[in-house]
Amino acid sequence: MTSCSFQALLESIRSAPDGLAISALLDLHPGLTRRTAQRWLRNGVAQGRLQAVGAGRGRRYRAMTCAGSAGDAASVTIVWAHEPSPDDASDIFPVEIPLSVDSQDILAYVNRPLAGRHPVGYQRDFLDAYEPGRTWYLPEPLRQQLRRMGDTGQMRRPAGTYGRAILGRLLIDLSWASSHLEGNTYTRLDTRELIRHGRIAGGKAAQETQMILNHKSAIELLVENADTAGFDRFTLFNLHSALSENLLLDKEDEGRLRLHMVDIGQSVYRPLGMSAQIGEMLDILLDKAGRIPDPFEQSFFVMVHLPYLQPFADVNKRTSRLAANLPLIRANLCPLTFLGVPESAYVRAILGVYEMTRVELLRDLYVWAYARSAREYLAIRRGLAEPDPWRLAWRGELRQVVRDVVLQSDRAPLEVIDETLSRHDLGADHENVRALVIEELRHLHEGVLARYGLRPADYERWRAHQLRLT
């Protein structure tokens, strides 16, 4: 047995009436790392799917009756990638991240042991009190500072122009950094090789590879639909579906509202448990987000309120981090990639929202992270060429024709080009667009395939056919 999914691990345990030790599970699943197995087993115990019997090397895991299915109200515990520990020095905010007095106050509270923090549930007033255009988590001077940091010089261009120009770099940076905040052990180089060439890093669990690829799909969804995507259920649910594909215990939870209660591991915060209430609050949240006039305020508002509501069974924080980039991508601002953000700092900042409904610590982290991200993209911005007006005007048609040519590898390229272009009313631009298609095909390579909705296998098949013809 070589499968490395949590479900496969669960099936192995179910097939052993006396349970299995972690060493036996690793023998059955040689592609699974011990660290990932330990995390899955811990989550399985927390969710009531597994029972741990014994201690130390003699500990075995037995299957229990599955809880938390789509129709019941069983509670599922969401566990941090690395559980916060106030005794762990690495969990303290790095000194290079400047903190206000208010943020230091929040940090002091969330660093207390669980017994020293007060249990609290979802506070509806936290969202109800926010009035778009009148309430500001980011004061005007701070928003001006962020705009100066993130100015790409393309803010008057069509939505998503800058995002498309830097998509190759963005896919790597944001996929890696956001996954790293979830405990993913892929390196940035591993991530680049996976995204650009489809090369899976050795010694990594299938779950980690899937997480990176899911980020890639979700980022492409945001960038490619920047002109139409908004803060609505359709966009949010499809974003969650892309990020959670093949990662949740129940596939029915992908891209839909949470139907059961959840607990947050190592936190005294208890989110809403009733599906109807969750749906009601989500609609209010999305309506308010859509009416916020400033892209940075929109971005930060989503980072605060989506994880706080916990509308999905899992993958809420990942969804919020990518949704926070939507207004920046639409406005052609530098993205927020979360490069260099320490996991411990992010956890503390989110706990401040969960347990205190206070945003100052997360705001300080957001500003620091955006400044770092904008600096990373400054050189890219300066190196970008002026967009070709025909490529900009006929972008969709260009991509469709290139895709048709590659997928119909057994036909002559010019024949497919002329046939596909004949279905579009290009007017006087027909010959210019035809020439651009031919140029795009000449420069086609693995690193740009996602732009056309193509896979490496499609490209290799087409390329092999073209070589035979020559």
Order of alpha helices (4+ residues) and beta strands (2+ residues): alpha-beta-alpha-alpha-beta-beta-beta-alpha-beta-alpha-alpha-alpha-alpha-alpha-alpha-alpha-beta-beta-alpha-alpha-alpha-alpha-alpha-alpha-alpha-alpha-alpha-alpha-alpha
